[in-house]
Amino acid sequence: MYGEQQKDQKQKRARAFQDQPAPVLVAPARNADVPIYLDAVGNTKALNTATVTPQVTGQIMKVLFREGQDVTRGFVLAEIDPRTYQAQYDQAMAKKAQDEATLANARLDLDRYTKLAASNSGSKQQADTQKALVAQLEAQVAGDQGAIDNTLTMLSYTKITAPFDGRTGLRMVDEGNLVQPSTSNGIVVITQIQPISVLFNLPQQQYPQVSQAFTKGALPVDALAADGSTKLDSGTLQVIDNQMDQTTGTIRMKAEFPNKQLQLWPGQFVNIRMLVDTLKQVVTVPTAAVQRGPNGTFVYIVDDESKAQVRAIKVGLLDDTRAVITDGVKTDERPGADPQPGTHTDEQKQRHRDGVEALRLLVGGRHATSG
């Protein structure tokens, strides 16, 4: 007996719950500018990377940088013992001075022989021979200058300098070691991280949209943290690769970021969000208001009398928070969204479809009940 009473009470409560109207949330449709983003995962890469290696053989006399130091182009990183190369330079200078003195004397003799030949007091052949000797010595002096330039260049290589602005890595060689051009590890690796680049791939289907937008100007690109919302830096698209990857059906792109706060680091994976277009003043509704049925997408439109009517719509763009409606909803109409999807009975859902009054409508932060 007691069990039957409990069963009757449960049935009464169920019928009472079914008679209750389904609560919905309403929000007016708005005109808004809606940005269109393309998302990808990118790999951060230094804008420039160089393994600094010695160009001459010698002993490291000084190491003038600290590991992790920011250096500028031309900064002296290390010095190699210059004495051998300085001696070669001095020898080349002395050789040129010697040949220049010989050339000066040969020119004087040429002037004398030329005057004697002109007055028939000397042999013309002797004058021609002297002229050839002068030309030979001039070529020798030019060769001496080339030797000087070469030894001067080799001497300059004893100071190992930074090829561009960047940050040094770990030191590969200590003072006192003998180095040579074949040193594979080099002295240090320098990376340019301000600015820095990020490489990412997009499906080939999205290429026409990106290419069309890229022809109109630089495309803004945001680098996001792993949570997909924290912005690490903002940059621009720089390069679209000149061919598709046939194995993956994607195309590679490169964006550049100023990286002033050093939030991006070479080798780091980041989420990429690229703005390719902005839809101007389109009708938008909350994404939760968009429903799907056998006949396509629809929304419940709540009128001024708190009546819910089914309205077929066409959705142009849909994201996590809002949907762009291309047809079916006008500005300031109030689509309703189910605050707890899947909790209503079939009878309550039918009441919505039939246009029955929607009770407990949350409007502007207060509850409104039909009466």
Residue frames relative to the residue before (quaternion, step in Angstrom):
aa qw qx qy qz dx dy dz
M 1.0000 0.0000 0.0000 0.0000 0.00 0.00 0.00
Y 0.6614 0.5069 -0.2928 0.4689 3.52 0.91 -0.99
G 0.6495 0.5281 -0.3108 0.4503 3.57 1.02 -0.85
E 0.6460 0.5115 -0.3274 0.4625 3.56 1.00 -0.77
Q 0.6286 0.5326 -0.3415 0.4523 3.60 1.02 -0.74
Q 0.6452 0.5111 -0.3211 0.4685 3.58 0.97 -0.85
K 0.6426 0.5254 -0.3216 0.4556 3.57 0.99 -0.84
D 0.6463 0.5136 -0.3182 0.4662 3.59 0.98 -0.86
Q 0.6532 0.5191 -0.3175 0.4506 3.59 0.97 -0.87
K 0.6440 0.5154 -0.3199 0.4662 3.58 1.00 -0.80
Q 0.6533 0.5058 -0.3186 0.4646 3.57 0.97 -0.80
K 0.6386 0.5181 -0.3320 0.4622 3.59 1.01 -0.76
R 0.6577 0.5026 -0.3133 0.4655 3.56 0.97 -0.89
A 0.6379 0.5268 -0.3314 0.4535 3.60 1.02 -0.77
R 0.6617 0.4895 -0.3141 0.4732 3.58 0.99 -0.86
A 0.6360 0.5269 -0.3294 0.4576 3.56 1.04 -0.77
F 0.6482 0.5143 -0.3173 0.4632 3.58 1.01 -0.81
Q 0.6484 0.5179 -0.3170 0.4591 3.58 1.06 -0.80
D 0.6525 0.5167 -0.3203 0.4524 3.58 1.08 -0.66
Q 0.5765 0.5917 -0.3839 0.4124 3.58 1.21 -0.39
P 0.4824 -0.6530 0.4904 0.3168 3.59 -1.00 0.71
A 0.4994 -0.6528 0.4811 0.3048 3.57 -1.16 0.63
P 0.3746 -0.7284 0.5183 0.2461 3.62 -0.76 0.94
V 0.0237 -0.7829 0.6217 -0.0036 3.55 -1.04 0.82
L 0.3532 -0.6842 0.5883 0.2470 3.53 -1.33 0.33
V 0.1336 -0.7928 0.5901 0.0736 3.57 -0.96 0.79
A 0.0199 0.7636 -0.6450 0.0219 3.52 -1.21 0.64
P 0.4686 -0.6968 0.4547 0.2969 3.60 -0.81 0.88
A 0.4997 -0.6105 0.5201 0.3272 3.54 -1.20 0.62
R 0.1387 -0.8118 0.5664 0.0294 3.56 -0.94 0.92
N 0.3942 -0.6472 0.5877 0.2834 3.50 -1.30 0.46
A 0.1433 0.7939 -0.5758 0.1329 3.57 -0.79 0.97
D 0.4745 -0.6060 0.5479 0.3278 3.52 -1.36 0.34
V 0.1100 -0.8165 0.5664 0.0179 3.57 -0.62 1.14
P 0.2823 -0.7637 0.5532 0.1760 3.63 -0.59 1.08
I 0.2677 -0.7330 0.6049 0.1584 3.54 -1.18 0.70
Y 0.0812 -0.8119 0.5780 -0.0078 3.55 -0.60 1.22
L 0.2051 -0.7160 0.6488 0.1559 3.51 -1.31 0.53
D 0.2175 -0.8026 0.5490 0.0840 3.56 -0.83 1.02
A 0.0832 0.7728 -0.6248 0.0737 3.54 -1.17 0.71
V 0.3915 -0.6591 0.5747 0.2863 3.53 -1.37 0.08
G 0.1155 -0.8304 0.5448 0.0189 3.58 -0.71 1.09
N 0.3239 -0.7151 0.5898 0.1892 3.51 -1.34 0.43
T 0.3604 -0.7562 0.5089 0.1981 3.56 -0.63 1.13
K 0.0177 -0.7943 0.6059 -0.0397 3.54 -0.97 0.94
A 0.5294 -0.6222 0.4701 0.3340 3.56 -1.03 0.82
L 0.5482 -0.6275 0.4373 0.3382 3.57 -1.02 0.79
N 0.7736 -0.0120 0.0096 0.6335 3.56 1.11 -0.72
T 0.0439 -0.7803 0.6238 0.0111 3.56 -1.08 0.77
A 0.0351 0.8038 -0.5914 0.0552 3.60 -0.85 0.95
T 0.2569 -0.7090 0.6350 0.1675 3.52 -1.09 0.85
V 0.2584 -0.7967 0.5312 0.1277 3.56 -0.34 1.27
T 0.0004 -0.8030 0.5935 -0.0542 3.56 -0.58 1.22
P 0.5430 -0.6067 0.4538 0.3621 3.62 -1.12 0.53
Q 0.3069 -0.7542 0.5546 0.1716 3.58 -1.13 0.66
V 0.7343 0.2505 -0.2029 0.5975 3.57 1.33 0.02
T 0.4945 -0.6470 0.4963 0.3010 3.55 -1.28 0.40
G 0.3662 0.7226 -0.5322 0.2460 3.55 -0.97 0.84
Q 0.5826 -0.5757 0.4530 0.3521 3.50 -1.36 0.06
I 0.4438 -0.6722 0.5241 0.2764 3.57 -0.99 0.89
M 0.2011 -0.8037 0.5535 0.0858 3.56 -0.61 1.17
K 0.8035 0.0241 0.0243 0.5943 3.59 1.02 -0.84
V 0.1465 -0.7163 0.6712 0.1225 3.53 -1.24 0.63
L 0.1483 -0.8666 0.4764 0.0103 3.54 -0.37 1.29
F 0.6653 0.4624 -0.3236 0.4888 3.61 1.19 0.26
R 0.3679 -0.6803 0.5840 0.2464 3.53 -1.34 0.36
E 0.5497 -0.6004 0.4582 0.3570 3.55 -1.08 0.62
G 0.8005 0.2227 -0.1995 0.5194 3.56 -0.83 1.03
Q 0.4650 0.6891 -0.4401 0.3394 3.60 1.24 0.20
D 0.3870 -0.6731 0.5775 0.2523 3.55 -1.16 0.70
V 0.0448 -0.8106 0.5833 -0.0250 3.57 -0.67 1.12
T 0.3751 -0.7073 0.5559 0.2237 3.53 -1.27 0.47
R 0.6718 -0.4848 0.3677 0.4224 3.53 -1.27 0.35
G 0.7953 0.2661 -0.2248 0.4962 3.58 -0.87 1.01
F 0.4418 0.6841 -0.4673 0.3443 3.61 1.23 -0.05
V 0.3976 -0.7202 0.5166 0.2375 3.61 -0.86 0.99
L 0.2402 -0.8031 0.5370 0.0947 3.54 -0.54 1.25
A 0.7896 -0.0891 0.1062 0.5978 3.59 0.99 -0.85
E 0.2549 -0.7507 0.5899 0.1531 3.55 -1.30 0.42
I 0.2479 -0.7394 0.6126 0.1288 3.53 -1.06 0.94
D 0.6336 -0.5352 0.3953 0.3948 3.57 -1.11 0.67
P 0.2021 -0.8417 0.4914 0.0958 3.64 -0.39 1.19
R 0.4351 0.7566 -0.4438 0.2031 3.62 1.17 -0.27
T 0.6512 0.5114 -0.3287 0.4543 3.61 0.88 -0.84
Y 0.7091 0.4569 -0.2639 0.4678 3.57 0.87 -0.92
Q 0.5960 0.5408 -0.3601 0.4718 3.58 1.15 -0.53
A 0.6456 0.5159 -0.3147 0.4668 3.60 1.01 -0.81
Q 0.6435 0.5113 -0.3218 0.4701 3.59 1.00 -0.78
Y 0.6366 0.5176 -0.3251 0.4702 3.56 1.03 -0.72
D 0.6532 0.5067 -0.3150 0.4662 3.58 0.95 -0.87
Q 0.6342 0.5243 -0.3321 0.4610 3.59 0.99 -0.75
A 0.6563 0.5084 -0.3137 0.4610 3.57 0.94 -0.85
M 0.6395 0.5162 -0.3270 0.4665 3.59 1.01 -0.76
A 0.6612 0.5049 -0.3072 0.4620 3.59 0.97 -0.87
K 0.6373 0.5283 -0.3278 0.4552 3.59 0.98 -0.81
K 0.6561 0.4992 -0.3227 0.4650 3.57 0.94 -0.77
A 0.6397 0.5200 -0.3308 0.4593 3.60 0.97 -0.82
Q 0.6373 0.5233 -0.3256 0.4626 3.59 1.00 -0.79
D 0.6968 0.4633 -0.2792 0.4710 3.59 0.85 -0.95
E 0.6153 0.5351 -0.3588 0.4543 3.61 1.04 -0.61
A 0.6330 0.5187 -0.3312 0.4696 3.60 1.04 -0.75
T 0.6468 0.5061 -0.3153 0.4755 3.60 0.96 -0.84
L 0.6489 0.5224 -0.3146 0.4551 3.57 1.00 -0.83
A 0.6404 0.5263 -0.3332 0.4493 3.58 0.96 -0.82
N 0.6579 0.4939 -0.3113 0.4757 3.60 0.96 -0.80
A 0.6495 0.5167 -0.3221 0.4554 3.59 0.96 -0.80
R 0.6319 0.5262 -0.3365 0.4589 3.60 1.03 -0.65
L 0.6265 0.5204 -0.3381 0.4717 3.59 1.06 -0.72
D 0.6536 0.5000 -0.3143 0.4732 3.58 0.95 -0.87
L 0.6310 0.5310 -0.3431 0.4495 3.59 0.98 -0.77
D 0.6429 0.5208 -0.3295 0.4549 3.58 0.98 -0.80
R 0.6532 0.5037 -0.3170 0.4681 3.59 0.98 -0.80
Y 0.6916 0.4825 -0.2932 0.4505 3.59 0.80 -1.00
T 0.6246 0.5378 -0.3447 0.4491 3.57 1.06 -0.67
K 0.6632 0.4948 -0.3075 0.4699 3.63 0.98 -0.82
L 0.6541 0.5104 -0.3190 0.4580 3.59 0.98 -0.81
A 0.6579 0.5031 -0.3138 0.4642 3.56 1.00 -0.81
A 0.6368 0.5374 -0.3331 0.4413 3.56 1.06 -0.71
S 0.7353 0.3791 -0.2238 0.5153 3.62 1.10 -0.67
N 0.4743 -0.6940 0.4125 0.3509 3.56 1.34 0.25
S 0.4795 0.6578 -0.4467 0.3713 3.56 1.18 0.56
G 0.7760 0.2270 -0.1415 0.5713 3.57 1.27 -0.18
S 0.6199 -0.5598 0.4067 0.3700 3.51 -1.30 0.26
K 0.4491 -0.6851 0.5074 0.2674 3.54 -0.94 0.89
Q 0.6034 0.5660 -0.3525 0.4374 3.55 1.12 -0.67
Q 0.6329 0.5319 -0.3279 0.4572 3.55 1.05 -0.80
A 0.6385 0.5202 -0.3217 0.4672 3.58 1.05 -0.76
D 0.6608 0.4997 -0.3144 0.4635 3.60 0.98 -0.82
T 0.6319 0.5297 -0.3310 0.4590 3.58 1.03 -0.78
Q 0.6631 0.5005 -0.3053 0.4653 3.55 0.99 -0.83
K 0.6156 0.5449 -0.3407 0.4561 3.55 1.09 -0.70
A 0.6495 0.5040 -0.3099 0.4776 3.59 1.01 -0.80
L 0.6311 0.5344 -0.3308 0.4545 3.57 1.05 -0.74
V 0.6308 0.5273 -0.3289 0.4646 3.57 1.03 -0.79
A 0.6541 0.5058 -0.3134 0.4671 3.57 0.94 -0.85
Q 0.6319 0.5353 -0.3249 0.4567 3.57 1.04 -0.78
L 0.6830 0.4796 -0.2840 0.4720 3.56 0.93 -0.91
E 0.6068 0.5428 -0.3563 0.4585 3.61 1.08 -0.63
A 0.6499 0.4986 -0.3131 0.4807 3.57 1.01 -0.81
Q 0.6348 0.5335 -0.3320 0.4496 3.57 1.03 -0.73
V 0.6417 0.5116 -0.3181 0.4747 3.57 1.02 -0.81
A 0.6273 0.5200 -0.3355 0.4728 3.60 1.05 -0.76
G 0.6422 0.5120 -0.3165 0.4745 3.59 1.03 -0.75
D 0.6156 0.5386 -0.3410 0.4634 3.55 1.09 -0.71
Q 0.6410 0.5205 -0.3262 0.4602 3.58 1.04 -0.78
G 0.6261 0.5279 -0.3315 0.4684 3.57 1.07 -0.73
A 0.6438 0.5137 -0.3179 0.4696 3.58 1.03 -0.81
I 0.6240 0.5328 -0.3341 0.4638 3.58 1.07 -0.74
D 0.6564 0.5115 -0.3106 0.4595 3.56 0.93 -0.94
N 0.6527 0.5190 -0.3139 0.4540 3.57 1.00 -0.83
T 0.6973 0.4576 -0.2856 0.4721 3.59 0.83 -0.91
L 0.6158 0.5341 -0.3498 0.4617 3.57 1.12 -0.62
T 0.6297 0.5222 -0.3271 0.4730 3.56 1.06 -0.75
M 0.6591 0.5031 -0.3079 0.4665 3.58 0.91 -0.90
L 0.6323 0.5250 -0.3254 0.4676 3.55 1.08 -0.73
S 0.6505 0.5145 -0.3251 0.4545 3.60 1.00 -0.76
Y 0.6176 0.5617 -0.3445 0.4294 3.59 1.15 -0.60
T 0.5383 0.6140 -0.4180 0.3981 3.60 1.18 -0.17
K 0.6654 0.3660 -0.2890 0.5829 3.57 1.33 -0.16
I 0.2079 -0.7937 0.5653 0.0853 3.56 -0.41 1.26
T 0.0787 -0.8367 0.5417 -0.0164 3.59 -0.52 1.21
A 0.5773 -0.5805 0.4537 0.3520 3.55 -1.30 0.42
P 0.4079 -0.7435 0.4730 0.2390 3.63 -0.79 0.93
F 0.7926 -0.0017 0.0114 0.6096 3.60 1.20 -0.42
D 0.6444 -0.4841 0.4033 0.4332 3.56 -1.32 0.13
G 0.3183 0.7512 -0.5342 0.2216 3.58 -0.86 0.88
R 0.5066 -0.6193 0.5068 0.3210 3.52 -1.35 -0.28
T 0.4049 -0.7200 0.5136 0.2319 3.54 -0.92 0.93
G 0.3581 -0.7084 0.5648 0.2255 3.53 -1.25 0.55
L 0.7750 -0.2856 0.2413 0.5095 3.54 -1.10 -0.71
R 0.4926 -0.6619 0.4825 0.2941 3.58 -1.05 0.81
M 0.2965 -0.7858 0.5263 0.1323 3.55 -0.87 1.04
V 0.7878 0.2033 -0.0842 0.5753 3.61 1.15 -0.60
D 0.2914 -0.7531 0.5671 0.1620 3.56 -1.02 0.82
E 0.6679 -0.4777 0.3840 0.4222 3.53 -1.32 0.27
G 0.7589 0.3835 -0.2912 0.4384 3.52 -1.16 0.73
N 0.5961 0.5729 -0.3705 0.4232 3.59 1.20 -0.30
L 0.4193 -0.6698 0.5548 0.2603 3.55 -1.21 0.62
V 0.0548 -0.8042 0.5917 -0.0067 3.57 -0.73 1.09
Q 0.0716 -0.7780 0.6235 0.0293 3.52 -1.29 0.43
P 0.6989 -0.4983 0.3001 0.4162 3.61 -1.18 0.40
S 0.6633 0.5144 -0.3142 0.4435 3.61 1.11 -0.51
T 0.3892 0.7167 -0.4897 0.3083 3.60 1.27 0.11
S 0.3337 -0.8055 0.4563 0.1778 3.58 -0.33 1.25
N 0.7170 0.4581 -0.2631 0.4548 3.60 0.92 -0.84
G 0.3873 -0.7398 0.4703 0.2856 3.55 1.22 -0.38
I 0.6450 -0.4957 0.4068 0.4156 3.52 -1.35 -0.27
V 0.7592 -0.1701 0.1766 0.6029 3.54 0.95 -0.99
V 0.3497 -0.6940 0.5802 0.2437 3.56 -1.27 0.37
I 0.1445 -0.7827 0.6030 0.0539 3.56 -0.87 1.03
T 0.0778 -0.7873 0.6110 0.0272 3.57 -0.94 0.94
Q 0.3042 -0.7264 0.5870 0.1875 3.53 -1.08 0.78
I 0.0323 -0.8419 0.5370 -0.0422 3.57 -0.40 1.25
Q 0.7271 0.2838 -0.2298 0.5814 3.58 1.27 0.13
P 0.4277 -0.3707 -0.7562 0.3282 1.57 -0.38 2.48
I 0.3040 -0.7299 0.5855 0.1789 3.52 -1.37 0.14
S 0.3163 -0.7590 0.5415 0.1749 3.59 -1.15 0.54
V 0.1732 -0.7481 0.6313 0.1085 3.53 -1.31 0.49
L 0.2078 -0.7695 0.5958 0.0981 3.56 -0.85 1.03
F 0.0945 0.7880 -0.6025 0.0840 3.58 -0.97 0.88
N 0.3445 -0.7327 0.5569 0.1851 3.54 -1.28 0.49
L 0.1140 -0.7614 0.6339 0.0739 3.54 -1.19 0.69
P 0.5810 -0.5749 0.4258 0.3882 3.61 -1.08 0.54
Q 0.5855 -0.6139 0.3986 0.3486 3.55 -1.05 0.74
Q 0.5700 0.5987 -0.3856 0.4099 3.61 1.17 -0.46
Q 0.6966 0.4629 -0.2722 0.4758 3.59 1.14 -0.57
Y 0.4494 0.7212 -0.4393 0.2914 3.59 1.26 -0.19
P 0.6631 0.5038 -0.3545 0.4252 3.70 0.74 -0.84
Q 0.6455 0.5241 -0.3226 0.4523 3.58 0.99 -0.81
V 0.6762 0.4780 -0.2915 0.4789 3.58 0.95 -0.88
S 0.6611 0.5232 -0.3130 0.4373 3.58 0.89 -0.93
Q 0.6540 0.5144 -0.3124 0.4583 3.57 0.96 -0.86
A 0.6804 0.4721 -0.2891 0.4802 3.57 0.96 -0.86
F 0.6450 0.5487 -0.3218 0.4235 3.59 1.04 -0.79
T 0.6183 0.5516 -0.3455 0.4405 3.59 1.12 -0.61
K 0.6672 0.5057 -0.3013 0.4564 3.59 1.18 -0.47
G 0.7572 -0.2912 0.1973 0.5503 3.59 1.22 -0.27
A 0.7190 -0.4285 0.3243 0.4408 3.53 -1.36 0.05
L 0.3001 -0.7548 0.5595 0.1647 3.56 -1.00 0.85
P 0.4227 -0.7044 0.5029 0.2687 3.63 -0.80 0.94
V 0.0611 -0.7831 0.6188 -0.0034 3.55 -1.01 0.90
D 0.1645 -0.7748 0.6050 0.0810 3.56 -0.95 0.94
A 0.2478 -0.7247 0.6235 0.1567 3.54 -1.11 0.80
L 0.1188 -0.8239 0.5540 0.0087 3.56 -0.63 1.17
A 0.5389 -0.6169 0.4705 0.3282 3.54 -1.21 0.58
A 0.7519 -0.4085 0.2695 0.4417 3.57 -1.31 0.05
D 0.6418 0.5353 -0.3402 0.4310 3.62 1.11 -0.54
G 0.4779 -0.7150 0.4031 0.3128 3.58 1.29 -0.11
S 0.7309 0.3986 -0.2367 0.5009 3.59 1.24 0.01
T 0.6487 0.5076 -0.3260 0.4640 3.62 1.05 -0.66
K 0.2827 -0.7802 0.5384 0.1463 3.56 -0.61 1.17
L 0.2776 -0.7734 0.5527 0.1387 3.55 -0.78 1.08
D 0.7700 -0.1794 0.1552 0.5923 3.57 0.98 -0.85
S 0.2774 -0.7354 0.5930 0.1748 3.54 -1.30 0.38
G 0.0424 0.8037 -0.5898 0.0662 3.55 -0.94 0.92
T 0.4581 -0.6569 0.5196 0.2978 3.55 -1.23 -0.50
L 0.5318 -0.5960 0.4935 0.3443 3.53 -1.25 0.49
Q 0.2053 -0.8133 0.5389 0.0764 3.57 -0.82 1.04
V 0.8275 0.0428 0.0495 0.5576 3.58 0.81 -0.97
I 0.1419 -0.7071 0.6829 0.1163 3.52 -1.25 0.73
D 0.4940 -0.6847 0.4437 0.3005 3.58 -0.69 1.07
N 0.5100 -0.6940 0.4339 0.2646 3.56 -1.16 0.65
Q 0.7848 0.1820 -0.1528 0.5724 3.60 1.21 0.23
M 0.4960 -0.6425 0.5025 0.2978 3.52 -1.28 0.53
D 0.4165 -0.6409 0.5719 0.2978 3.54 -1.29 0.42
Q 0.3181 -0.7982 0.4806 0.1753 3.58 -0.31 1.25
T 0.6340 0.5477 -0.3425 0.4251 3.60 1.09 -0.54
T 0.7830 0.2936 -0.1549 0.5260 3.61 1.05 -0.69
G 0.3820 -0.7378 0.4804 0.2809 3.60 1.19 -0.32
T 0.5743 0.5666 -0.3797 0.4527 3.56 1.14 0.67
I 0.2605 -0.7315 0.6014 0.1882 3.52 -1.34 0.21
R 0.3848 -0.7447 0.5060 0.2032 3.56 -0.93 0.94
M 0.0697 -0.7778 0.6245 0.0084 3.53 -1.14 0.81
K 0.2015 -0.7746 0.5881 0.1162 3.55 -1.24 0.48
A 0.1156 -0.7719 0.6237 0.0429 3.52 -0.94 1.00
E 0.2556 -0.7657 0.5755 0.1313 3.54 -1.17 0.63
F 0.1213 -0.7980 0.5901 0.0155 3.55 -0.98 0.98
P 0.5197 -0.6538 0.4406 0.3292 3.64 -0.96 0.75
N 0.1457 -0.8477 0.4987 0.1076 3.61 1.18 -0.62
K 0.1538 0.8309 -0.5199 0.1248 3.58 0.97 0.84
Q 0.7294 0.4007 -0.2315 0.5038 3.58 1.09 -0.67
L 0.4027 -0.7457 0.4449 0.2896 3.60 1.33 0.13
Q 0.2828 0.7644 -0.5241 0.2470 3.57 0.96 0.88
L 0.7048 0.3817 -0.2440 0.5460 3.57 1.27 -0.36
W 0.0741 -0.8066 0.5861 -0.0169 3.57 -0.96 0.92
P 0.5929 -0.5926 0.3966 0.3740 3.61 -0.97 0.76
G 0.7868 0.2846 -0.2449 0.4898 3.55 -0.91 1.01
Q 0.5510 0.6318 -0.3861 0.3850 3.60 1.26 -0.25
F 0.3084 -0.7188 0.5903 0.1994 3.57 -1.10 0.75
V 0.0037 0.7954 -0.6045 0.0449 3.57 -0.91 0.97
N 0.4703 -0.6255 0.5351 0.3183 3.53 -1.30 0.36
I 0.2139 -0.7851 0.5752 0.0841 3.55 -0.95 0.95
R 0.0244 -0.7695 0.6382 -0.0003 3.56 -1.01 0.90
M 0.0535 -0.8290 0.5559 -0.0304 3.56 -0.46 1.26
L 0.3275 -0.7422 0.5582 0.1742 3.56 -0.85 1.04
V 0.0864 -0.8284 0.5532 0.0156 3.60 -0.57 1.15
D 0.8029 -0.0266 0.0329 0.5946 3.62 1.17 -0.41
T 0.1803 -0.7502 0.6215 0.1357 3.55 -1.34 0.26
L 0.2911 -0.7454 0.5763 0.1657 3.55 -0.73 1.09
K 0.2852 -0.8055 0.5035 0.1283 3.57 -0.58 1.18
Q 0.8764 -0.0920 0.0398 0.4711 3.53 -0.94 1.07
V 0.2771 0.7452 -0.5444 0.2675 3.55 0.66 1.18
V 0.5534 -0.6042 0.4568 0.3463 3.56 -1.24 0.47
T 0.0322 -0.8067 0.5895 -0.0252 3.58 -0.79 1.05
V 0.0711 -0.7561 0.6490 0.0446 3.54 -1.23 0.65
P 0.6141 -0.5204 0.4056 0.4332 3.62 -1.18 0.29
T 0.5748 -0.6121 0.4212 0.3429 3.56 -1.02 0.80
A 0.6263 0.5655 -0.3366 0.4180 3.58 1.05 -0.77
A 0.6252 0.5559 -0.3447 0.4258 3.61 1.16 -0.45
V 0.6154 0.5559 -0.3491 0.4363 3.59 1.17 -0.45
Q 0.0909 -0.7941 0.6009 0.0067 3.56 -0.75 1.14
R 0.2513 -0.7563 0.5848 0.1511 3.55 -1.24 0.44
G 0.0038 0.7995 -0.5993 0.0403 3.51 -0.98 0.92
P 0.7600 -0.3741 0.2595 0.4639 3.58 -1.29 -0.11
N 0.7389 0.4042 -0.2177 0.4932 3.57 1.11 -0.68
G 0.7222 -0.4025 0.2424 0.5076 3.58 1.24 0.23
T 0.7203 -0.4222 0.3195 0.4481 3.55 -1.23 -0.41
F 0.0306 0.7874 -0.6138 0.0486 3.54 -1.16 0.68
V 0.1994 -0.7380 0.6247 0.1595 3.56 -1.37 0.19
Y 0.4102 -0.6357 0.5800 0.3020 3.54 -1.34 0.28
I 0.1666 -0.7830 0.5940 0.0794 3.58 -0.65 1.12
V 0.2009 -0.7805 0.5854 0.0886 3.58 -0.75 1.09
D 0.2536 -0.7935 0.5370 0.1334 3.57 -0.59 1.17
D 0.7479 -0.4047 0.2832 0.4434 3.58 -1.32 -0.10
E 0.6837 0.4543 -0.2843 0.4953 3.60 1.20 -0.44
S 0.5033 -0.6731 0.4020 0.3634 3.58 1.28 0.35
K 0.4135 0.6675 -0.4998 0.3657 3.56 1.02 0.85
A 0.2568 -0.7667 0.5722 0.1372 3.56 -0.93 0.92
Q 0.0390 -0.7992 0.5991 -0.0272 3.55 -0.74 1.13
V 0.4466 -0.6737 0.5181 0.2796 3.55 -1.08 0.74
R 0.0220 -0.7942 0.6068 -0.0221 3.58 -0.90 0.95
A 0.3490 -0.7251 0.5584 0.2017 3.57 -0.73 1.09
I 0.0658 -0.8088 0.5844 -0.0066 3.59 -0.95 0.89
K 0.2842 -0.6918 0.6259 0.2212 3.49 -1.42 0.15
V 0.2250 -0.7893 0.5642 0.0904 3.56 -0.73 1.12
G 0.2557 -0.7866 0.5465 0.1314 3.56 -0.79 1.05
L 0.7926 -0.0193 0.0613 0.6063 3.57 1.02 -0.83
L 0.0500 -0.8082 0.5863 -0.0245 3.54 -0.94 0.91
D 0.0390 0.7786 -0.6260 0.0187 3.56 -0.93 0.92
D 0.7812 -0.3664 0.2257 0.4523 3.58 -1.24 -0.25
T 0.7925 0.3400 -0.1581 0.4810 3.60 1.06 -0.63
R 0.8278 0.0318 0.0093 0.5600 3.60 0.95 -0.70
A 0.2661 -0.7471 0.5932 0.1385 3.50 -1.31 0.54
V 0.3438 -0.7090 0.5798 0.2074 3.55 -1.10 0.78
I 0.1756 -0.7953 0.5769 0.0628 3.58 -0.66 1.16
T 0.2321 -0.7983 0.5448 0.1095 3.56 -0.66 1.12
D 0.7973 0.0045 0.0077 0.6035 3.58 1.19 -0.43
G 0.7144 0.4753 -0.3363 0.3880 3.56 -1.10 0.75
V 0.7813 0.1900 -0.1125 0.5839 3.62 1.14 -0.50
K 0.2368 -0.7627 0.5886 0.1256 3.55 -1.04 0.88
T 0.6657 -0.4993 0.3744 0.4091 3.52 -1.29 0.36
D 0.8322 0.2087 -0.2090 0.4693 3.55 -1.11 0.92
E 0.4688 0.5972 -0.4908 0.4274 3.60 1.19 0.18
R 0.3585 -0.7731 0.4987 0.1583 3.57 -1.12 0.74
P 0.1501 -0.7763 0.6072 0.0786 3.59 -0.24 1.23
G 0.3055 -0.7461 0.5622 0.1840 3.57 -1.13 0.69
A 0.1677 -0.7743 0.6050 0.0795 3.53 -1.12 0.78
D 0.4497 -0.6820 0.5144 0.2609 3.55 -1.01 0.87
P 0.3499 -0.7644 0.4950 0.2196 3.66 -0.53 1.09
Q 0.7780 0.1618 -0.0983 0.5990 3.61 1.19 -0.50
P 0.1816 -0.8241 0.5263 0.1048 3.58 0.27 1.24
G 0.8123 0.3001 -0.2149 0.4516 3.54 -1.11 0.80
T 0.6070 0.5817 -0.3622 0.4025 3.63 1.25 -0.03
H 0.6313 0.5612 -0.3421 0.4116 3.61 1.18 -0.33
T 0.5137 -0.6339 0.4872 0.3111 3.51 -1.26 0.55
D 0.6661 -0.4866 0.3732 0.4246 3.54 -1.27 0.25
E 0.6314 0.5411 -0.3392 0.4399 3.59 1.07 -0.75
Q 0.6536 0.5039 -0.3157 0.4683 3.59 1.02 -0.84
K 0.6402 0.5145 -0.3341 0.4623 3.59 0.98 -0.78
Q 0.6371 0.5240 -0.3291 0.4596 3.58 1.03 -0.77
R 0.6141 0.5500 -0.3454 0.4485 3.57 1.07 -0.75
H 0.6165 0.5212 -0.3418 0.4810 3.61 1.07 -0.67
R 0.6959 0.4925 -0.2925 0.4332 3.53 0.79 -1.01
D 0.6922 0.4723 -0.2721 0.4730 3.57 1.10 -0.68
G 0.5308 -0.6661 0.3958 0.3435 3.58 1.21 0.03
V 0.2980 0.7545 -0.5293 0.2487 3.58 1.13 0.59
E 0.6448 -0.5346 0.3692 0.4026 3.57 -1.16 0.57
A 0.2816 -0.7425 0.5853 0.1638 3.55 -1.02 0.89
L 0.2018 -0.8062 0.5498 0.0833 3.55 -0.57 1.19
R 0.8138 0.2566 -0.2094 0.4775 3.53 -1.35 0.35
L 0.2055 0.7777 -0.5627 0.1907 3.58 0.83 0.92
L 0.3040 -0.7467 0.5656 0.1735 3.53 -0.84 1.02
V 0.0706 0.8127 -0.5672 0.1128 3.57 -0.24 1.28
G 0.8592 -0.0326 -0.0027 0.5107 3.56 -0.70 1.10
G 0.7158 -0.4681 0.2528 0.4522 3.58 1.07 0.74
R 0.7161 0.3519 -0.2745 0.5367 3.65 1.21 0.18
H 0.4936 -0.6487 0.4911 0.3072 3.56 -1.20 0.51
A 0.0647 -0.7711 0.6321 0.0412 3.55 -1.03 0.85
T 0.1409 -0.7962 0.5849 0.0639 3.59 -0.82 0.93
S 0.4548 -0.6669 0.5085 0.2997 3.53 -1.02 0.75
G 0.1212 -0.8356 0.5301 0.0779 3.49 -1.00 0.52
